[in-house]
Amino acid sequence: MIRRTSIKSINKKLEENPDWKILDIGCGYTANKHASVIADVQDFSKFYKEKKFIKINGKQLPFEDKEFDFIIASHVIEHVEDFQFFIQEIERISKQGYIELPSRLGDNLVFENIKEHIWWFKYDDDLKILVASKKNQILEPFITVSTVKKLEKIFREDLVLELFWEDKINFKVDRELEMKSELKISFLYLIKKYFSKKIRQFIANYRTK
């Protein structure tokens, strides 16, 4: 089962269960404060001196079956080539968890995501499953990660997918969502169209005076 949630409700859930063993995987320098174990492909052991840190060296995660009560994977799955196997591993080592992903719009806006992200995701509210497709860059990116983080404070539901899962992460890969690469929209083109419309409106208003 997988459904929409919010990080606010997830943090509340974790606060109410202080005895849980919680893993935050692939979080870099931004681990959830409730996590008791941190895991990443990079070595952040010196940064997380007060936490248990585990470095990931292969596809299979170095944990026992159902070792954790809760697992957090925030902005991780879109980076993983074999994300299907990664999802199976998450299901194997934990009973439930939280997944955070950029929306397809949010993913397209950011410069840094061009080379780093492999997959696009959306949540199908009717089928209640996660739908994946290979990422396609439709928009020319024009903002940075730090900028999109600021925008998320206002437009979070448009830029981020927040999902809770229990027992199983239902998903499918949909090749039809992989739009043709020629469907490119230039940000500069949009700006030109915007100002062109404004100029036409100004001229029309001027002539009516």
Biotite code that builds the C-alpha atoms (Angstrom):
import biotite.structure as struc

atoms = struc.array([
    struc.Atom([0.000, 0.000, 0.000], chain_id="A", res_id=1, res_name="MET", atom_name="CA", element="C"),
    struc.Atom([1.238, 3.448, -0.898], chain_id="A", res_id=2, res_name="ILE", atom_name="CA", element="C"),
    struc.Atom([-0.596, 6.746, -0.485], chain_id="A", res_id=3, res_name="ARG", atom_name="CA", element="C"),
    struc.Atom([-0.072, 10.474, -0.344], chain_id="A", res_id=4, res_name="ARG", atom_name="CA", element="C"),
    struc.Atom([1.039, 12.037, 2.926], chain_id="A", res_id=5, res_name="THR", atom_name="CA", element="C"),
    struc.Atom([3.099, 15.010, 4.133], chain_id="A", res_id=6, res_name="SER", atom_name="CA", element="C"),
    struc.Atom([6.436, 15.267, 5.870], chain_id="A", res_id=7, res_name="ILE", atom_name="CA", element="C"),
    struc.Atom([4.639, 17.087, 8.662], chain_id="A", res_id=8, res_name="LYS", atom_name="CA", element="C"),
    struc.Atom([2.410, 14.100, 9.404], chain_id="A", res_id=9, res_name="SER", atom_name="CA", element="C"),
    struc.Atom([5.365, 11.709, 9.046], chain_id="A", res_id=10, res_name="ILE", atom_name="CA", element="C"),
    struc.Atom([7.427, 13.638, 11.595], chain_id="A", res_id=11, res_name="ASN", atom_name="CA", element="C"),
    struc.Atom([4.457, 13.581, 13.957], chain_id="A", res_id=12, res_name="LYS", atom_name="CA", element="C"),
    struc.Atom([4.228, 9.802, 13.520], chain_id="A", res_id=13, res_name="LYS", atom_name="CA", element="C"),
    struc.Atom([7.944, 9.408, 14.271], chain_id="A", res_id=14, res_name="LEU", atom_name="CA", element="C"),
    struc.Atom([7.729, 11.648, 17.333], chain_id="A", res_id=15, res_name="GLU", atom_name="CA", element="C"),
    struc.Atom([4.950, 9.450, 18.687], chain_id="A", res_id=16, res_name="GLU", atom_name="CA", element="C"),
    struc.Atom([7.140, 6.349, 18.321], chain_id="A", res_id=17, res_name="ASN", atom_name="CA", element="C"),
    struc.Atom([10.513, 7.242, 19.897], chain_id="A", res_id=18, res_name="PRO", atom_name="CA", element="C"),
    struc.Atom([11.491, 3.568, 20.293], chain_id="A", res_id=19, res_name="ASP", atom_name="CA", element="C"),
    struc.Atom([11.394, 2.854, 16.572], chain_id="A", res_id=20, res_name="TRP", atom_name="CA", element="C"),
    struc.Atom([14.581, 2.005, 14.717], chain_id="A", res_id=21, res_name="LYS", atom_name="CA", element="C"),
    struc.Atom([14.571, 4.479, 11.842], chain_id="A", res_id=22, res_name="ILE", atom_name="CA", element="C"),
    struc.Atom([16.842, 4.520, 8.784], chain_id="A", res_id=23, res_name="LEU", atom_name="CA", element="C"),
    struc.Atom([17.398, 7.564, 6.572], chain_id="A", res_id=24, res_name="ASP", atom_name="CA", element="C"),
    struc.Atom([18.993, 6.414, 3.325], chain_id="A", res_id=25, res_name="ILE", atom_name="CA", element="C"),
    struc.Atom([20.743, 8.562, 0.717], chain_id="A", res_id=26, res_name="GLY", atom_name="CA", element="C"),
    struc.Atom([20.134, 11.777, 2.633], chain_id="A", res_id=27, res_name="CYS", atom_name="CA", element="C"),
    struc.Atom([23.566, 13.391, 2.299], chain_id="A", res_id=28, res_name="GLY", atom_name="CA", element="C"),
    struc.Atom([23.864, 16.163, 4.879], chain_id="A", res_id=29, res_name="TYR", atom_name="CA", element="C"),
    struc.Atom([20.112, 16.471, 5.485], chain_id="A", res_id=30, res_name="THR", atom_name="CA", element="C"),
    struc.Atom([19.130, 13.425, 7.537], chain_id="A", res_id=31, res_name="ALA", atom_name="CA", element="C"),
    struc.Atom([15.803, 13.447, 9.317], chain_id="A", res_id=32, res_name="ASN", atom_name="CA", element="C"),
    struc.Atom([16.292, 14.339, 12.980], chain_id="A", res_id=33, res_name="LYS", atom_name="CA", element="C"),
    struc.Atom([14.389, 11.222, 14.076], chain_id="A", res_id=34, res_name="HIS", atom_name="CA", element="C"),
    struc.Atom([16.666, 8.806, 12.206], chain_id="A", res_id=35, res_name="ALA", atom_name="CA", element="C"),
    struc.Atom([18.764, 6.518, 14.400], chain_id="A", res_id=36, res_name="SER", atom_name="CA", element="C"),
    struc.Atom([20.770, 5.110, 11.454], chain_id="A", res_id=37, res_name="VAL", atom_name="CA", element="C"),
    struc.Atom([22.099, 6.984, 8.408], chain_id="A", res_id=38, res_name="ILE", atom_name="CA", element="C"),
    struc.Atom([23.182, 5.251, 5.183], chain_id="A", res_id=39, res_name="ALA", atom_name="CA", element="C"),
    struc.Atom([24.673, 6.685, 2.014], chain_id="A", res_id=40, res_name="ASP", atom_name="CA", element="C"),
    struc.Atom([26.991, 5.773, -0.862], chain_id="A", res_id=41, res_name="VAL", atom_name="CA", element="C"),
    struc.Atom([29.266, 8.601, 0.299], chain_id="A", res_id=42, res_name="GLN", atom_name="CA", element="C"),
    struc.Atom([31.054, 8.574, 3.636], chain_id="A", res_id=43, res_name="ASP", atom_name="CA", element="C"),
    struc.Atom([29.372, 11.032, 6.003], chain_id="A", res_id=44, res_name="PHE", atom_name="CA", element="C"),
    struc.Atom([30.536, 9.301, 9.178], chain_id="A", res_id=45, res_name="SER", atom_name="CA", element="C"),
    struc.Atom([32.427, 12.376, 10.381], chain_id="A", res_id=46, res_name="LYS", atom_name="CA", element="C"),
    struc.Atom([29.372, 14.560, 9.851], chain_id="A", res_id=47, res_name="PHE", atom_name="CA", element="C"),
    struc.Atom([27.041, 12.203, 11.733], chain_id="A", res_id=48, res_name="TYR", atom_name="CA", element="C"),
    struc.Atom([29.245, 11.543, 14.749], chain_id="A", res_id=49, res_name="LYS", atom_name="CA", element="C"),
    struc.Atom([26.270, 11.192, 17.085], chain_id="A", res_id=50, res_name="GLU", atom_name="CA", element="C"),
    struc.Atom([24.421, 8.768, 14.779], chain_id="A", res_id=51, res_name="LYS", atom_name="CA", element="C"),
    struc.Atom([25.183, 5.288, 13.510], chain_id="A", res_id=52, res_name="LYS", atom_name="CA", element="C"),
    struc.Atom([26.416, 5.684, 9.940], chain_id="A", res_id=53, res_name="PHE", atom_name="CA", element="C"),
    struc.Atom([26.621, 2.859, 7.374], chain_id="A", res_id=54, res_name="ILE", atom_name="CA", element="C"),
    struc.Atom([28.341, 3.294, 4.007], chain_id="A", res_id=55, res_name="LYS", atom_name="CA", element="C"),
    struc.Atom([26.597, 1.547, 1.108], chain_id="A", res_id=56, res_name="ILE", atom_name="CA", element="C"),
    struc.Atom([28.986, -0.225, -1.247], chain_id="A", res_id=57, res_name="ASN", atom_name="CA", element="C"),
    struc.Atom([26.717, -2.321, -3.467], chain_id="A", res_id=58, res_name="GLY", atom_name="CA", element="C"),
    struc.Atom([23.195, -2.737, -4.831], chain_id="A", res_id=59, res_name="LYS", atom_name="CA", element="C"),
    struc.Atom([22.071, -4.925, -1.952], chain_id="A", res_id=60, res_name="GLN", atom_name="CA", element="C"),
    struc.Atom([21.587, -2.888, 1.198], chain_id="A", res_id=61, res_name="LEU", atom_name="CA", element="C"),
    struc.Atom([23.737, -4.037, 4.147], chain_id="A", res_id=62, res_name="PRO", atom_name="CA", element="C"),
    struc.Atom([20.820, -4.695, 6.509], chain_id="A", res_id=63, res_name="PHE", atom_name="CA", element="C"),
    struc.Atom([18.811, -7.663, 7.743], chain_id="A", res_id=64, res_name="GLU", atom_name="CA", element="C"),
    struc.Atom([15.257, -8.437, 6.727], chain_id="A", res_id=65, res_name="ASP", atom_name="CA", element="C"),
    struc.Atom([12.777, -6.146, 8.522], chain_id="A", res_id=66, res_name="LYS", atom_name="CA", element="C"),
    struc.Atom([15.608, -4.652, 10.554], chain_id="A", res_id=67, res_name="GLU", atom_name="CA", element="C"),
    struc.Atom([13.905, -1.239, 10.678], chain_id="A", res_id=68, res_name="PHE", atom_name="CA", element="C"),
    struc.Atom([10.544, -0.027, 11.874], chain_id="A", res_id=69, res_name="ASP", atom_name="CA", element="C"),
    struc.Atom([10.615, 2.877, 9.436], chain_id="A", res_id=70, res_name="PHE", atom_name="CA", element="C"),
    struc.Atom([12.750, 3.985, 6.499], chain_id="A", res_id=71, res_name="ILE", atom_name="CA", element="C"),
    struc.Atom([13.074, 7.419, 4.902], chain_id="A", res_id=72, res_name="ILE", atom_name="CA", element="C"),
    struc.Atom([14.144, 7.739, 1.257], chain_id="A", res_id=73, res_name="ALA", atom_name="CA", element="C"),
    struc.Atom([13.974, 11.417, 0.360], chain_id="A", res_id=74, res_name="SER", atom_name="CA", element="C"),
    struc.Atom([15.049, 12.461, -3.154], chain_id="A", res_id=75, res_name="HIS", atom_name="CA", element="C"),
    struc.Atom([16.913, 9.198, -3.679], chain_id="A", res_id=76, res_name="VAL", atom_name="CA", element="C"),
    struc.Atom([14.983, 6.860, -5.979], chain_id="A", res_id=77, res_name="ILE", atom_name="CA", element="C"),
    struc.Atom([15.135, 9.184, -8.997], chain_id="A", res_id=78, res_name="GLU", atom_name="CA", element="C"),
    struc.Atom([18.942, 8.764, -8.944], chain_id="A", res_id=79, res_name="HIS", atom_name="CA", element="C"),
    struc.Atom([19.002, 4.941, -8.934], chain_id="A", res_id=80, res_name="VAL", atom_name="CA", element="C"),
    struc.Atom([19.410, 3.156, -12.282], chain_id="A", res_id=81, res_name="GLU", atom_name="CA", element="C"),
    struc.Atom([17.835, -0.089, -11.062], chain_id="A", res_id=82, res_name="ASP", atom_name="CA", element="C"),
    struc.Atom([15.184, 1.571, -8.954], chain_id="A", res_id=83, res_name="PHE", atom_name="CA", element="C"),
    struc.Atom([12.997, -1.564, -9.047], chain_id="A", res_id=84, res_name="GLN", atom_name="CA", element="C"),
    struc.Atom([15.653, -3.525, -7.150], chain_id="A", res_id=85, res_name="PHE", atom_name="CA", element="C"),
    struc.Atom([16.162, -0.594, -4.770], chain_id="A", res_id=86, res_name="PHE", atom_name="CA", element="C"),
    struc.Atom([12.437, -0.566, -3.973], chain_id="A", res_id=87, res_name="ILE", atom_name="CA", element="C"),
    struc.Atom([12.542, -4.328, -3.318], chain_id="A", res_id=88, res_name="GLN", atom_name="CA", element="C"),
    struc.Atom([15.421, -3.771, -0.918], chain_id="A", res_id=89, res_name="GLU", atom_name="CA", element="C"),
    struc.Atom([13.531, -1.040, 0.930], chain_id="A", res_id=90, res_name="ILE", atom_name="CA", element="C"),
    struc.Atom([10.560, -3.381, 1.280], chain_id="A", res_id=91, res_name="GLU", atom_name="CA", element="C"),
    struc.Atom([12.862, -6.145, 2.507], chain_id="A", res_id=92, res_name="ARG", atom_name="CA", element="C"),
    struc.Atom([14.535, -4.211, 5.322], chain_id="A", res_id=93, res_name="ILE", atom_name="CA", element="C"),
    struc.Atom([11.584, -2.218, 6.664], chain_id="A", res_id=94, res_name="SER", atom_name="CA", element="C"),
    struc.Atom([7.899, -2.537, 7.506], chain_id="A", res_id=95, res_name="LYS", atom_name="CA", element="C"),
    struc.Atom([6.954, 0.929, 6.290], chain_id="A", res_id=96, res_name="GLN", atom_name="CA", element="C"),
    struc.Atom([8.418, 4.234, 5.254], chain_id="A", res_id=97, res_name="GLY", atom_name="CA", element="C"),
    struc.Atom([8.328, 7.644, 3.631], chain_id="A", res_id=98, res_name="TYR", atom_name="CA", element="C"),
    struc.Atom([9.332, 8.421, 0.055], chain_id="A", res_id=99, res_name="ILE", atom_name="CA", element="C"),
    struc.Atom([9.865, 11.963, -1.192], chain_id="A", res_id=100, res_name="GLU", atom_name="CA", element="C"),
    struc.Atom([10.381, 12.684, -4.869], chain_id="A", res_id=101, res_name="LEU", atom_name="CA", element="C"),
    struc.Atom([10.459, 15.759, -7.089], chain_id="A", res_id=102, res_name="PRO", atom_name="CA", element="C"),
    struc.Atom([7.351, 16.171, -9.210], chain_id="A", res_id=103, res_name="SER", atom_name="CA", element="C"),
    struc.Atom([7.985, 16.059, -12.948], chain_id="A", res_id=104, res_name="ARG", atom_name="CA", element="C"),
    struc.Atom([7.589, 19.837, -13.093], chain_id="A", res_id=105, res_name="LEU", atom_name="CA", element="C"),
    struc.Atom([9.926, 20.383, -10.149], chain_id="A", res_id=106, res_name="GLY", atom_name="CA", element="C"),
    struc.Atom([12.450, 18.008, -11.653], chain_id="A", res_id=107, res_name="ASP", atom_name="CA", element="C"),
    struc.Atom([12.516, 19.930, -14.942], chain_id="A", res_id=108, res_name="ASN", atom_name="CA", element="C"),
    struc.Atom([13.088, 23.328, -13.353], chain_id="A", res_id=109, res_name="LEU", atom_name="CA", element="C"),
    struc.Atom([16.440, 22.648, -11.683], chain_id="A", res_id=110, res_name="VAL", atom_name="CA", element="C"),
    struc.Atom([19.860, 22.875, -13.337], chain_id="A", res_id=111, res_name="PHE", atom_name="CA", element="C"),
    struc.Atom([21.489, 20.239, -11.136], chain_id="A", res_id=112, res_name="GLU", atom_name="CA", element="C"),
    struc.Atom([18.887, 17.606, -11.984], chain_id="A", res_id=113, res_name="ASN", atom_name="CA", element="C"),
    struc.Atom([19.797, 17.329, -15.675], chain_id="A", res_id=114, res_name="ILE", atom_name="CA", element="C"),
    struc.Atom([22.668, 14.874, -15.200], chain_id="A", res_id=115, res_name="LYS", atom_name="CA", element="C"),
    struc.Atom([21.818, 13.471, -11.776], chain_id="A", res_id=116, res_name="GLU", atom_name="CA", element="C"),
    struc.Atom([18.220, 12.277, -12.224], chain_id="A", res_id=117, res_name="HIS", atom_name="CA", element="C"),
    struc.Atom([17.349, 9.187, -14.258], chain_id="A", res_id=118, res_name="ILE", atom_name="CA", element="C"),
    struc.Atom([13.655, 8.665, -13.537], chain_id="A", res_id=119, res_name="TRP", atom_name="CA", element="C"),
    struc.Atom([10.457, 10.684, -13.484], chain_id="A", res_id=120, res_name="TRP", atom_name="CA", element="C"),
    struc.Atom([7.665, 9.791, -11.073], chain_id="A", res_id=121, res_name="PHE", atom_name="CA", element="C"),
    struc.Atom([4.025, 10.583, -10.562], chain_id="A", res_id=122, res_name="LYS", atom_name="CA", element="C"),
    struc.Atom([1.405, 9.154, -8.233], chain_id="A", res_id=123, res_name="TYR", atom_name="CA", element="C"),
    struc.Atom([-1.731, 7.662, -9.760], chain_id="A", res_id=124, res_name="ASP", atom_name="CA", element="C"),
    struc.Atom([-4.545, 8.548, -7.328], chain_id="A", res_id=125, res_name="ASP", atom_name="CA", element="C"),
    struc.Atom([-7.021, 6.206, -9.028], chain_id="A", res_id=126, res_name="ASP", atom_name="CA", element="C"),
    struc.Atom([-4.831, 3.090, -9.036], chain_id="A", res_id=127, res_name="LEU", atom_name="CA", element="C"),
    struc.Atom([-2.922, 4.169, -5.905], chain_id="A", res_id=128, res_name="LYS", atom_name="CA", element="C"),
    struc.Atom([0.448, 3.301, -7.362], chain_id="A", res_id=129, res_name="ILE", atom_name="CA", element="C"),
    struc.Atom([3.739, 5.039, -8.104], chain_id="A", res_id=130, res_name="LEU", atom_name="CA", element="C"),
    struc.Atom([4.274, 5.447, -11.845], chain_id="A", res_id=131, res_name="VAL", atom_name="CA", element="C"),
    struc.Atom([7.817, 5.688, -13.201], chain_id="A", res_id=132, res_name="ALA", atom_name="CA", element="C"),
    struc.Atom([9.213, 6.613, -16.587], chain_id="A", res_id=133, res_name="SER", atom_name="CA", element="C"),
    struc.Atom([12.634, 7.599, -17.856], chain_id="A", res_id=134, res_name="LYS", atom_name="CA", element="C"),
    struc.Atom([13.180, 11.287, -17.240], chain_id="A", res_id=135, res_name="LYS", atom_name="CA", element="C"),
    struc.Atom([12.717, 13.648, -20.155], chain_id="A", res_id=136, res_name="ASN", atom_name="CA", element="C"),
    struc.Atom([13.901, 17.255, -20.043], chain_id="A", res_id=137, res_name="GLN", atom_name="CA", element="C"),
    struc.Atom([10.983, 19.189, -21.516], chain_id="A", res_id=138, res_name="ILE", atom_name="CA", element="C"),
    struc.Atom([11.851, 22.585, -20.045], chain_id="A", res_id=139, res_name="LEU", atom_name="CA", element="C"),
    struc.Atom([15.205, 24.292, -20.156], chain_id="A", res_id=140, res_name="GLU", atom_name="CA", element="C"),
    struc.Atom([16.061, 24.521, -16.430], chain_id="A", res_id=141, res_name="PRO", atom_name="CA", element="C"),
    struc.Atom([16.454, 27.999, -15.000], chain_id="A", res_id=142, res_name="PHE", atom_name="CA", element="C"),
    struc.Atom([16.679, 27.685, -11.197], chain_id="A", res_id=143, res_name="ILE", atom_name="CA", element="C"),
    struc.Atom([19.026, 26.112, -8.679], chain_id="A", res_id=144, res_name="THR", atom_name="CA", element="C"),
    struc.Atom([18.349, 23.562, -5.938], chain_id="A", res_id=145, res_name="VAL", atom_name="CA", element="C"),
    struc.Atom([18.528, 26.277, -3.281], chain_id="A", res_id=146, res_name="SER", atom_name="CA", element="C"),
    struc.Atom([15.940, 28.348, -5.159], chain_id="A", res_id=147, res_name="THR", atom_name="CA", element="C"),
    struc.Atom([13.497, 25.473, -5.589], chain_id="A", res_id=148, res_name="VAL", atom_name="CA", element="C"),
    struc.Atom([13.771, 24.753, -1.850], chain_id="A", res_id=149, res_name="LYS", atom_name="CA", element="C"),
    struc.Atom([12.528, 28.282, -1.206], chain_id="A", res_id=150, res_name="LYS", atom_name="CA", element="C"),
    struc.Atom([9.688, 27.861, -3.712], chain_id="A", res_id=151, res_name="LEU", atom_name="CA", element="C"),
    struc.Atom([8.669, 24.606, -2.009], chain_id="A", res_id=152, res_name="GLU", atom_name="CA", element="C"),
    struc.Atom([7.590, 26.598, 1.038], chain_id="A", res_id=153, res_name="LYS", atom_name="CA", element="C"),
    struc.Atom([4.723, 27.982, -1.058], chain_id="A", res_id=154, res_name="ILE", atom_name="CA", element="C"),
    struc.Atom([4.286, 25.541, -3.970], chain_id="A", res_id=155, res_name="PHE", atom_name="CA", element="C"),
    struc.Atom([5.293, 22.292, -2.264], chain_id="A", res_id=156, res_name="ARG", atom_name="CA", element="C"),
    struc.Atom([2.335, 20.247, -3.572], chain_id="A", res_id=157, res_name="GLU", atom_name="CA", element="C"),
    struc.Atom([3.325, 21.199, -7.147], chain_id="A", res_id=158, res_name="ASP", atom_name="CA", element="C"),
    struc.Atom([7.038, 20.522, -6.774], chain_id="A", res_id=159, res_name="LEU", atom_name="CA", element="C"),
    struc.Atom([7.235, 17.500, -4.455], chain_id="A", res_id=160, res_name="VAL", atom_name="CA", element="C"),
    struc.Atom([5.607, 14.068, -4.108], chain_id="A", res_id=161, res_name="LEU", atom_name="CA", element="C"),
    struc.Atom([5.231, 12.957, -0.477], chain_id="A", res_id=162, res_name="GLU", atom_name="CA", element="C"),
    struc.Atom([4.284, 9.301, -0.060], chain_id="A", res_id=163, res_name="LEU", atom_name="CA", element="C"),
    struc.Atom([3.779, 6.863, 2.816], chain_id="A", res_id=164, res_name="PHE", atom_name="CA", element="C"),
    struc.Atom([4.014, 3.120, 2.218], chain_id="A", res_id=165, res_name="TRP", atom_name="CA", element="C"),
    struc.Atom([3.309, 0.057, 4.318], chain_id="A", res_id=166, res_name="GLU", atom_name="CA", element="C"),
    struc.Atom([4.169, -3.592, 3.533], chain_id="A", res_id=167, res_name="ASP", atom_name="CA", element="C"),
    struc.Atom([4.572, -2.992, -0.211], chain_id="A", res_id=168, res_name="LYS", atom_name="CA", element="C"),
    struc.Atom([5.394, -0.155, -2.602], chain_id="A", res_id=169, res_name="ILE", atom_name="CA", element="C"),
    struc.Atom([3.052, -0.591, -5.543], chain_id="A", res_id=170, res_name="ASN", atom_name="CA", element="C"),
    struc.Atom([4.568, 0.787, -8.749], chain_id="A", res_id=171, res_name="PHE", atom_name="CA", element="C"),
    struc.Atom([4.736, 0.367, -12.501], chain_id="A", res_id=172, res_name="LYS", atom_name="CA", element="C"),
    struc.Atom([6.954, 1.598, -15.321], chain_id="A", res_id=173, res_name="VAL", atom_name="CA", element="C"),
    struc.Atom([4.996, 3.401, -18.037], chain_id="A", res_id=174, res_name="ASP", atom_name="CA", element="C"),
    struc.Atom([6.904, 3.864, -21.299], chain_id="A", res_id=175, res_name="ARG", atom_name="CA", element="C"),
    struc.Atom([4.100, 5.972, -22.778], chain_id="A", res_id=176, res_name="GLU", atom_name="CA", element="C"),
    struc.Atom([5.003, 8.780, -20.366], chain_id="A", res_id=177, res_name="LEU", atom_name="CA", element="C"),
    struc.Atom([8.432, 9.063, -21.963], chain_id="A", res_id=178, res_name="GLU", atom_name="CA", element="C"),
    struc.Atom([7.681, 12.015, -24.219], chain_id="A", res_id=179, res_name="MET", atom_name="CA", element="C"),
    struc.Atom([9.628, 12.588, -27.393], chain_id="A", res_id=180, res_name="LYS", atom_name="CA", element="C"),
    struc.Atom([12.862, 14.481, -26.850], chain_id="A", res_id=181, res_name="SER", atom_name="CA", element="C"),
    struc.Atom([11.974, 17.082, -29.482], chain_id="A", res_id=182, res_name="GLU", atom_name="CA", element="C"),
    struc.Atom([9.289, 18.482, -27.167], chain_id="A", res_id=183, res_name="LEU", atom_name="CA", element="C"),
    struc.Atom([11.584, 21.150, -25.770], chain_id="A", res_id=184, res_name="LYS", atom_name="CA", element="C"),
    struc.Atom([10.355, 24.404, -24.268], chain_id="A", res_id=185, res_name="ILE", atom_name="CA", element="C"),
    struc.Atom([12.876, 27.183, -23.891], chain_id="A", res_id=186, res_name="SER", atom_name="CA", element="C"),
    struc.Atom([12.557, 29.404, -20.828], chain_id="A", res_id=187, res_name="PHE", atom_name="CA", element="C"),
    struc.Atom([13.919, 32.280, -22.921], chain_id="A", res_id=188, res_name="LEU", atom_name="CA", element="C"),
    struc.Atom([11.155, 31.605, -25.471], chain_id="A", res_id=189, res_name="TYR", atom_name="CA", element="C"),
    struc.Atom([8.517, 31.787, -22.713], chain_id="A", res_id=190, res_name="LEU", atom_name="CA", element="C"),
    struc.Atom([9.942, 35.095, -21.484], chain_id="A", res_id=191, res_name="ILE", atom_name="CA", element="C"),
    struc.Atom([9.881, 36.511, -25.008], chain_id="A", res_id=192, res_name="LYS", atom_name="CA", element="C"),
    struc.Atom([6.270, 35.388, -25.471], chain_id="A", res_id=193, res_name="LYS", atom_name="CA", element="C"),
    struc.Atom([5.324, 36.955, -22.140], chain_id="A", res_id=194, res_name="TYR", atom_name="CA", element="C"),
    struc.Atom([6.868, 40.349, -22.927], chain_id="A", res_id=195, res_name="PHE", atom_name="CA", element="C"),
    struc.Atom([5.561, 40.251, -26.499], chain_id="A", res_id=196, res_name="SER", atom_name="CA", element="C"),
    struc.Atom([2.028, 39.867, -25.118], chain_id="A", res_id=197, res_name="LYS", atom_name="CA", element="C"),
    struc.Atom([2.581, 42.674, -22.619], chain_id="A", res_id=198, res_name="LYS", atom_name="CA", element="C"),
    struc.Atom([3.850, 45.001, -25.345], chain_id="A", res_id=199, res_name="ILE", atom_name="CA", element="C"),
    struc.Atom([0.836, 44.241, -27.551], chain_id="A", res_id=200, res_name="ARG", atom_name="CA", element="C"),
    struc.Atom([-1.505, 44.962, -24.640], chain_id="A", res_id=201, res_name="GLN", atom_name="CA", element="C"),
    struc.Atom([0.308, 48.229, -23.923], chain_id="A", res_id=202, res_name="PHE", atom_name="CA", element="C"),
    struc.Atom([0.055, 49.346, -27.559], chain_id="A", res_id=203, res_name="ILE", atom_name="CA", element="C"),
    struc.Atom([-3.639, 48.385, -27.729], chain_id="A", res_id=204, res_name="ALA", atom_name="CA", element="C"),
    struc.Atom([-4.372, 50.329, -24.519], chain_id="A", res_id=205, res_name="ASN", atom_name="CA", element="C"),
    struc.Atom([-2.381, 53.336, -25.786], chain_id="A", res_id=206, res_name="TYR", atom_name="CA", element="C"),
    struc.Atom([-4.335, 53.450, -29.058], chain_id="A", res_id=207, res_name="ARG", atom_name="CA", element="C"),
    struc.Atom([-7.683, 53.444, -27.256], chain_id="A", res_id=208, res_name="THR", atom_name="CA", element="C"),
    struc.Atom([-6.773, 56.543, -25.222], chain_id="A", res_id=209, res_name="LYS", atom_name="CA", element="C"),
])
